[in-house]
Amino acid sequence: MSTQMEYAQKGIITPQMEHVAGVEQQPASWIAGGVAAGTIVIPANVNHKNLIPCGIGRELKTKVNANLGNSTLASCPGAEKSKLAIALHYGADTIMDLSTGGDIASIRQAMLEQSTVPLGTVPVYEVVARYGSQNLTRENILTVIREQAGQGVDYMTIHAGLLRKYVPLALDRKLGIVSRGGALLAAWMQENQQENPFYECFDEILAVCQKYDVTLSLGDGLRPGCLADASDEAQFAELATLGELVARCRAARVQAMVEGPGHVPLDQIRENMERERNICGDAPFYILGPLVVDCAPGYDHFVGGMGGMMGAYHGAAMLCYVTPKEHLGLPDADDVRRGVVAFKIAAHAADVALHKPGSRDRDDAISDARARFDWEKQFELALDPGWAEELRRQALQASSAPDRHGSGYCTMCGPEFCSLRLSARLKQTEE
């Protein structure tokens, strides 16, 4: 088997590259050039049969990932399938299954069969769930990675950049290590006095990725978990190792992207994006949020959306959504909807500001519909059509206007004070 990167380096434009080119409104040769260089990835496991390809890269439209999966305390396979359907409906570009309990392999298989977008995993979760946190051995890690790759997983988060020597740096922080995978590995390294097993068997992991064309998402096990810990020595030490791992991926013709923070004040976001770009050879940067304040539990989808918008504007390629339940509990179906929509807005705002091809078409079309009072078209073009229609219905029900359909105005102004009606009349007068 060949990876998308290997095909591109040989000058072969695959159907996946052709599809991404159409979506991004760019020449296929340009997409192939980015894949060959490693600045664009197309996660597309050869065994994910119902996949619609997706390109991820700084110069492409900003993508949004939705994290799903059960925990040892909550949810079930049926609930996760429902959440997956909602995430796809509202436009998630990729999905990650972060399940940590139950029959993880069966949950993942059901999600792969349902998901038409790339599916990612964090293999260390299944290793711990299956073998226990004390048994992070090379053999167990490779067994799980081979099984997940064989099932059709398109990309995997591997925390191979968190080296043993970096752990003390993180323990001096206010919140220490907030990444689940990072914390599990740090504890294992400290207790066993050994180096990170993912780093130690990285070449063998690359061989599995080559076979199935699995994209590696190089995880940031030392991402900051609060503003006080942002942009510190621990975070940037790990980033330097991630840059080394990107180079090793490219030498093996394995696609790779890099995961990023976390919690970062607004004024530090640009530095974080540019530092990753320089250290990691412009590998696609996949960021969690970042959250720009720590004091808004219940509203972290807004907080993360603000940081995500700035991150995308300064070069992030994909945003991992944050839901209202961040820091509070496992998201339910409504949390998934709110998280996806908030981050689709953030991604879209950045794309419009960066003048990416076709990014403003939807905004211009909905503006035309507003000028015509074409409510159905406005709902169709909305990022969350059902919610927009419901708010319109509520407003009309509460209205005392004689025209309860309100076809030519909204209840904010009514027909007499409607600026759009007055503008239309002025235009007619001018004509």
Summary of the structure (lengths in Angstrom):
residues: 431
radius of gyration: 23.0
end to end distance: 65.0
largest distance: 82.2
contacts: 1550
relative contact order: 0.10
helix: 53%
strand: 9%
